[in-house]
Amino acid sequence: MCLTFSHFIESIPAAESVVYRSGQRGGMVSLNGQILDWTRQELVFAVTSPETTTRIPADSLVAFSAEWHPVHQQARTAYAEHRYADAEALFKQVRGENLRAWEKREVFAGLVRSSINQQKWVDALHHFDEMLLNSPYTLHQELLPLHWHSYPLSDDQRIWALSVLDGTDARHRLIAASWLLGTSQYVPRVEDTLKALLTEPVPEIRILAQAQRWRIELGTETLSDSALKRWERQRKDVPDELAAGPEFVLGQGHEKLFNKAVATSHYLWLTTMDTCDQQLVYLATSRAASLLEELGQPAEAALL
């Protein structure tokens, strides 16, 4: 579950508030009080009268309203309006303020998102590393600045990626591999790196390395239906908050084998989830629209 800015209620006034589903019937509960923590797995909420603390699992959470620092609120508004450069500048401005630990995590996450959506991949990497330094056990793994499409590489990207590809930091190696996969001369080295990452103790690294390996198969002339079936099985191990890239690659694979309807469904998956890389969403939407036209569904294509 990748809750980002669009999920937060703006209309609940004053005190911090939360709305969540409770019990087997999923009845709605509303509370006013204070957010103690937000870890992306659960929200910890305190009420003063009576004095209680409630731990709300993320999958039960409907929405919450926080008393953000004013500059943080401006940054969130700019991001929601797709003014990513303004958002980045505002997030940078507020990150040095005296914020609650969970809000500071959200500021760093906003910096990563803003950079990714400007295609400023090296900046996104640095912001992600800064977020890890401040919160080593961050649950923002969906913000790893990975390439799932062959974007052009800047010299800075290439130099950094080659310098860490055979290093000891698993996250850096995974990011570097994803960036270099679009350049054929590096594919053999990248393949070795991704294979090595399959034994990493961090499950997210293993899962994402496996999905990056699909991109290597995608670039061959021997891609088969059996390979796609294997990808589909492996996709079941990918949490939805990490699945935007894998879904895009699945769409490319099915499109390459002329499974147009299946490819379209994978591309459209990105449009229904809160995907942090909007360029990837744009590419998926464009491909889905083209395939719907080819399938004789121009009206549906026009809606995208």
Secondary structure as GFF3:
##gff-version 3
##sequence-region A 1 304
A	DSSP	three_ten_helix	5	7	.	.	.	ID=ss1
A	DSSP	beta_strand	16	22	.	.	.	ID=ss2
A	DSSP	beta_strand	27	38	.	.	.	ID=ss3
A	DSSP	beta_strand	42	48	.	.	.	ID=ss4
A	DSSP	beta_strand	51	57	.	.	.	ID=ss5
A	DSSP	three_ten_helix	58	60	.	.	.	ID=ss6
A	DSSP	beta_strand	61	65	.	.	.	ID=ss7
A	DSSP	alpha_helix	70	80	.	.	.	ID=ss8
A	DSSP	alpha_helix	84	94	.	.	.	ID=ss9
A	DSSP	alpha_helix	101	116	.	.	.	ID=ss10
A	DSSP	alpha_helix	121	134	.	.	.	ID=ss11
A	DSSP	three_ten_helix	141	143	.	.	.	ID=ss12
A	DSSP	alpha_helix	155	164	.	.	.	ID=ss13
A	DSSP	alpha_helix	170	180	.	.	.	ID=ss14
A	DSSP	three_ten_helix	184	186	.	.	.	ID=ss15
A	DSSP	alpha_helix	187	197	.	.	.	ID=ss16
A	DSSP	alpha_helix	203	218	.	.	.	ID=ss17
A	DSSP	alpha_helix	225	235	.	.	.	ID=ss18
A	DSSP	three_ten_helix	240	242	.	.	.	ID=ss19
A	DSSP	alpha_helix	244	256	.	.	.	ID=ss20
A	DSSP	alpha_helix	260	272	.	.	.	ID=ss21
A	DSSP	alpha_helix	278	294	.	.	.	ID=ss22
A	DSSP	alpha_helix	298	302	.	.	.	ID=ss23
###
